[in-house]
Amino acid sequence: PGCDKYAQRGEFCARHGEAKVVNKKCSVDDCTNYAKKGGVCIRHGAKVEAKRCSVDDCTNIAKVGGVCIKHGAKLKRCSKPGCDHYSVKGGVCIKHGANGDRCRFGECTVKGEFNGFCYRHNPLPH
């Protein structure tokens, strides 16, 4: 009543539906991942492709408004002075701290995959 959205379940839209939409699990036995396409997760064969730029003969991945950066998608730049990288999170690029999973050892910029440390700085024996 009063809503003009498309009905997803029964006579209600997704926002006003009586039952929340439940993400389905992968149909492969003992897999706890969510199904992406065809009832299976990516690990078990679901092919999920990134949207491509809508400009003819362009195969780049679309960023904003259906087009790639080359064809006009505007992305924010890092807010640190002198840096021309694209902003990833919180107004800064990965180099300036956007990715929170960097090695916890001093100024190291390598990804911290072992208890927050990179392979070189991991205090546990290798």
C-alpha beads as a LAMMPS data file, in Angstrom:
LAMMPS data file: protein, C-alpha beads

126 atoms
125 bonds

1 atom types
1 bond types

-500.0 500.0 xlo xhi
-500.0 500.0 ylo yhi
-500.0 500.0 zlo zhi

Masses

1 110.0

Atoms # bond

1 1 1 0.000 0.000 0.000
2 1 1 1.491 3.289 -1.121
3 1 1 4.660 1.640 -2.455
4 1 1 5.376 1.552 -6.180
5 1 1 8.356 -0.847 -6.045
6 1 1 8.334 -4.161 -7.894
7 1 1 7.004 -7.072 -5.831
8 1 1 9.786 -9.556 -5.051
9 1 1 7.978 -12.083 -2.867
10 1 1 4.242 -12.537 -3.152
11 1 1 2.632 -9.113 -3.149
12 1 1 5.412 -7.183 -1.356
13 1 1 8.623 -5.477 -2.476
14 1 1 11.948 -6.412 -0.884
15 1 1 11.723 -3.493 1.576
16 1 1 8.181 -4.203 2.752
17 1 1 8.193 -7.992 2.425
18 1 1 7.000 -10.084 5.320
19 1 1 9.976 -12.413 5.104
20 1 1 13.522 -11.242 4.540
21 1 1 15.292 -12.632 1.489
22 1 1 17.632 -15.377 2.669
23 1 1 20.946 -15.855 0.888
24 1 1 21.206 -19.436 -0.276
25 1 1 24.176 -21.605 0.579
26 1 1 26.262 -23.397 -2.034
27 1 1 24.671 -26.703 -3.055
28 1 1 27.965 -28.642 -2.775
29 1 1 28.046 -30.889 0.315
30 1 1 29.851 -29.424 3.370
31 1 1 30.393 -26.032 1.676
32 1 1 29.409 -23.042 3.818
33 1 1 29.884 -20.330 1.145
34 1 1 26.960 -18.425 -0.329
35 1 1 25.750 -19.368 -3.794
36 1 1 26.507 -16.753 -6.432
37 1 1 25.156 -18.221 -9.655
38 1 1 23.581 -21.526 -10.582
39 1 1 23.267 -22.607 -6.951
40 1 1 27.019 -22.800 -6.346
41 1 1 29.710 -20.498 -4.957
42 1 1 32.673 -19.160 -6.937
43 1 1 34.943 -21.892 -5.555
44 1 1 32.647 -24.534 -7.014
45 1 1 32.223 -23.044 -10.475
46 1 1 29.992 -19.960 -10.406
47 1 1 31.256 -17.515 -13.006
48 1 1 30.628 -13.918 -11.944
49 1 1 31.947 -11.379 -14.395
50 1 1 32.542 -7.717 -13.702
51 1 1 30.384 -5.281 -15.640
52 1 1 32.135 -3.953 -18.722
53 1 1 32.276 -0.389 -20.021
54 1 1 29.207 0.478 -22.089
55 1 1 31.239 2.257 -24.807
56 1 1 31.403 0.215 -28.035
57 1 1 34.544 -1.944 -28.438
58 1 1 35.794 -1.132 -24.913
59 1 1 36.604 -4.140 -22.716
60 1 1 37.602 -2.235 -19.557
61 1 1 35.725 -2.769 -16.298
62 1 1 33.012 -0.189 -15.633
63 1 1 33.648 1.919 -12.517
64 1 1 30.934 4.591 -12.226
65 1 1 27.859 5.212 -14.357
66 1 1 28.484 2.188 -16.576
67 1 1 31.755 3.492 -18.014
68 1 1 35.449 2.960 -17.295
69 1 1 37.895 5.654 -16.174
70 1 1 39.106 6.142 -19.757
71 1 1 35.563 7.005 -20.881
72 1 1 34.633 9.417 -18.108
73 1 1 34.098 7.640 -14.782
74 1 1 35.145 10.102 -12.088
75 1 1 36.933 8.592 -9.087
76 1 1 38.287 10.483 -6.105
77 1 1 42.031 10.918 -5.696
78 1 1 44.022 10.323 -2.504
79 1 1 43.825 13.291 -0.129
80 1 1 47.535 13.194 0.786
81 1 1 49.456 16.123 -0.766
82 1 1 51.439 15.130 -3.852
83 1 1 49.787 11.713 -4.239
84 1 1 47.979 11.000 -7.499
85 1 1 46.678 7.511 -6.689
86 1 1 42.942 6.807 -6.479
87 1 1 41.231 6.900 -3.093
88 1 1 40.218 3.464 -1.859
89 1 1 38.867 3.986 1.645
90 1 1 38.571 6.965 3.966
91 1 1 39.825 9.416 1.330
92 1 1 43.267 7.819 0.992
93 1 1 44.944 5.284 -1.266
94 1 1 46.350 1.915 -0.175
95 1 1 49.865 3.374 0.134
96 1 1 48.586 5.921 2.670
97 1 1 46.623 3.528 4.838
98 1 1 43.337 2.672 3.132
99 1 1 43.897 -1.049 3.438
100 1 1 43.753 -2.046 7.095
101 1 1 45.454 -5.400 6.645
102 1 1 49.042 -4.198 6.217
103 1 1 51.896 -5.690 8.224
104 1 1 51.932 -4.456 11.824
105 1 1 55.742 -4.162 11.853
106 1 1 56.743 -0.472 11.797
107 1 1 56.669 1.120 8.351
108 1 1 56.275 -2.152 6.414
109 1 1 53.730 -1.846 3.584
110 1 1 53.425 -5.548 2.721
111 1 1 50.090 -7.303 3.293
112 1 1 49.927 -8.844 6.778
113 1 1 48.723 -12.398 6.193
114 1 1 50.189 -14.141 9.258
115 1 1 48.580 -12.895 12.484
116 1 1 48.790 -9.332 11.136
117 1 1 52.401 -9.630 9.982
118 1 1 53.965 -10.249 6.584
119 1 1 56.066 -13.362 6.003
120 1 1 59.339 -11.518 6.714
121 1 1 58.183 -9.942 10.005
122 1 1 56.109 -12.829 11.369
123 1 1 57.432 -13.465 14.930
124 1 1 56.342 -17.097 14.817
125 1 1 58.829 -19.655 13.439
126 1 1 58.478 -20.335 9.704

Bonds

1 1 1 2
2 1 2 3
3 1 3 4
4 1 4 5
5 1 5 6
6 1 6 7
7 1 7 8
8 1 8 9
9 1 9 10
10 1 10 11
11 1 11 12
12 1 12 13
13 1 13 14
14 1 14 15
15 1 15 16
16 1 16 17
17 1 17 18
18 1 18 19
19 1 19 20
20 1 20 21
21 1 21 22
22 1 22 23
23 1 23 24
24 1 24 25
25 1 25 26
26 1 26 27
27 1 27 28
28 1 28 29
29 1 29 30
30 1 30 31
31 1 31 32
32 1 32 33
33 1 33 34
34 1 34 35
35 1 35 36
36 1 36 37
37 1 37 38
38 1 38 39
39 1 39 40
40 1 40 41
41 1 41 42
42 1 42 43
43 1 43 44
44 1 44 45
45 1 45 46
46 1 46 47
47 1 47 48
48 1 48 49
49 1 49 50
50 1 50 51
51 1 51 52
52 1 52 53
53 1 53 54
54 1 54 55
55 1 55 56
56 1 56 57
57 1 57 58
58 1 58 59
59 1 59 60
60 1 60 61
61 1 61 62
62 1 62 63
63 1 63 64
64 1 64 65
65 1 65 66
66 1 66 67
67 1 67 68
68 1 68 69
69 1 69 70
70 1 70 71
71 1 71 72
72 1 72 73
73 1 73 74
74 1 74 75
75 1 75 76
76 1 76 77
77 1 77 78
78 1 78 79
79 1 79 80
80 1 80 81
81 1 81 82
82 1 82 83
83 1 83 84
84 1 84 85
85 1 85 86
86 1 86 87
87 1 87 88
88 1 88 89
89 1 89 90
90 1 90 91
91 1 91 92
92 1 92 93
93 1 93 94
94 1 94 95
95 1 95 96
96 1 96 97
97 1 97 98
98 1 98 99
99 1 99 100
100 1 100 101
101 1 101 102
102 1 102 103
103 1 103 104
104 1 104 105
105 1 105 106
106 1 106 107
107 1 107 108
108 1 108 109
109 1 109 110
110 1 110 111
111 1 111 112
112 1 112 113
113 1 113 114
114 1 114 115
115 1 115 116
116 1 116 117
117 1 117 118
118 1 118 119
119 1 119 120
120 1 120 121
121 1 121 122
122 1 122 123
123 1 123 124
124 1 124 125
125 1 125 126
